[in-house]
Amino acid sequence: MSLVNGLPAHVLLVHFVVVLVPLTALALVVCAIWPQAARRLGLVLPLVALATLVSVPLTTNAGEWLEGHVDDNALVRRHAELGDGLLPWAGGLFLLAVAVWWWVGRTAAPEAPDAARRPGTWVRVAATVLSLVVAAGAVVDVYRIGDSGAKAAWQQGFSKTASGAGDKG
């Protein structure tokens, strides 16, 4: 995918990644900590994580096309290098979302009185810790990628003072 309605696809697709990665990360952490939330979301959690996972390589591929159509400089190269590192984080979000969804689905109903004392409690704790680590890593990576992309796109591309073109007098 290269162009969408005359615009580089990357500048459009990146918005999906910027929204879906933090949304998936937040939903994953909430569902890992609070199984009742995972029960309410049901299959939505792994489906959103799948959409996130799919959006990353689509955006990266569109970005590689765009990289070949802009002036080569250190900022663009840095952005491309950082962008290539997001897929493992998105994969981790997806795998953990599926694991949390599966685990919650096979555990007892929330009203079971001894649910907290079952042998599977350690799994829930491990899933929560892993979810927190992967969610934080994914969100920080998206921030770093976005920051480097903004610097690459806007470096020397605007004036710090108003041009007055919008003034009506």
C-alpha positions in Angstrom: 0.0 0.0 0.0 1.5 3.3 -1.0 -1.1 6.0 -1.6 -4.6 6.6 -0.3 -6.6 9.3 -2.1 -3.3 10.9 -3.2 -1.8 10.9 0.3 1.0 8.6 1.5 -0.7 5.7 3.3 1.7 5.8 6.1 0.5 9.1 7.4 -3.0 7.8 7.5 -2.3 4.3 8.9 -0.1 5.6 11.6 -3.2 6.9 13.3 -4.5 3.4 13.8 -1.2 2.3 15.5 -1.1 5.4 17.7 -4.7 4.7 18.9 -4.7 0.9 18.9 -1.4 0.2 20.7 -2.2 2.3 23.9 -5.9 1.1 23.8 -4.9 -2.5 23.6 -2.2 -2.1 26.3 -4.7 -0.4 28.6 -7.4 -3.1 28.0 -4.9 -5.9 28.5 -3.7 -4.5 31.8 -7.2 -3.9 33.1 -8.3 -7.4 32.0 -5.2 -9.1 33.6 -5.8 -7.2 36.9 -9.6 -7.5 36.9 -10.9 -10.8 35.4 -14.5 -9.6 35.5 -13.5 -6.9 33.0 -12.1 -9.6 30.8 -15.3 -11.6 31.1 -17.3 -8.5 30.1 -15.1 -7.8 27.1 -15.0 -11.4 26.1 -13.6 -11.9 22.6 -13.2 -8.1 22.1 -9.8 -8.1 23.8 -8.0 -10.6 21.5 -9.8 -9.1 18.4 -8.6 -5.6 19.2 -5.1 -7.0 19.9 -5.2 -8.7 16.5 -6.2 -5.5 14.8 -3.3 -3.8 16.5 -0.9 -6.6 15.4 -2.1 -6.4 11.8 -1.9 -2.6 11.7 1.8 -2.5 12.7 3.3 -4.2 9.6 0.8 -2.5 7.3 2.0 0.9 8.7 5.6 -0.2 8.6 5.4 -1.3 5.0 3.7 1.9 4.0 6.4 3.8 5.9 9.1 1.9 3.9 7.5 3.0 0.7 7.4 6.6 2.0 11.0 6.4 3.1 12.0 5.8 -0.5 10.0 8.9 -1.6 11.5 11.5 0.8 14.9 13.0 1.2 17.3 10.7 3.0 18.5 12.1 6.3 19.5 10.8 9.8 16.0 11.7 11.3 14.2 9.6 8.7 16.6 6.7 9.1 16.2 6.9 12.9 12.4 6.9 12.6 12.5 3.9 10.3 14.8 2.0 12.7 12.6 2.6 15.6 9.5 1.7 13.6 10.9 -1.7 12.8 11.0 -2.5 16.5 7.3 -2.2 17.2 6.1 -5.5 15.8 7.5 -7.7 18.7 5.7 -5.5 21.2 2.4 -5.7 19.2 3.0 -9.5 19.0 3.4 -9.6 22.8 0.2 -7.6 23.3 -1.6 -10.1 21.1 -0.2 -13.2 22.7 -0.9 -11.9 26.2 -4.4 -10.8 25.2 -5.2 -14.3 23.9 -3.7 -15.9 27.0 -5.7 -13.6 29.4 -8.9 -14.2 27.4 -8.3 -18.0 27.4 -7.3 -18.1 31.1 -10.3 -16.1 32.3 -12.6 -18.1 30.1 -11.5 -21.4 31.7 -11.6 -20.2 35.4 -14.6 -20.3 37.7 -17.3 -17.7 37.7 -16.4 -14.5 39.7 -18.9 -15.3 42.4 -17.0 -18.5 43.5 -16.1 -17.9 47.1 -12.7 -19.5 47.0 -11.6 -18.1 43.6 -8.7 -16.2 45.1 -7.2 -19.3 46.8 -7.2 -21.5 43.8 -3.8 -22.8 42.5 -4.1 -20.7 39.4 -3.6 -17.4 41.3 0.1 -17.4 40.4 -0.8 -17.5 36.7 -3.0 -14.4 37.2 -0.1 -12.6 38.9 2.3 -13.6 36.2 -0.1 -12.5 33.5 -0.5 -9.2 35.3 3.2 -8.6 35.6 3.9 -9.6 32.0 1.0 -7.5 30.8 2.3 -4.4 32.6 5.8 -4.9 31.2 4.7 -5.5 27.6 2.0 -2.7 27.7 4.5 -0.2 29.1 7.1 -1.2 26.5 4.7 -1.0 23.7 3.4 2.4 24.7 6.9 3.8 25.3 8.0 2.5 21.9 5.0 4.1 20.1 5.9 7.4 21.8 9.5 7.1 20.7 8.6 6.2 17.2 6.0 9.0 17.0 8.4 11.6 18.4 11.1 10.6 15.9 8.6 10.7 13.0 7.4 14.1 14.0 10.9 15.4 14.2 11.7 13.9 10.8 8.5 15.3 9.2 8.6 18.8 10.8 12.4 19.5 11.1 12.8 22.9 9.4 9.3 22.5 7.9 7.7 25.4 9.7 8.5 28.9 11.0 8.5 29.6 14.7 7.0 33.0 14.0 3.6 33.6 12.3 3.8 34.5 8.7 0.8 36.8 8.8 -0.9 35.0 5.9 -3.9 34.2 8.0 -4.3 37.8 9.4 -7.1 39.8 8.0 -5.8 43.1 9.0 
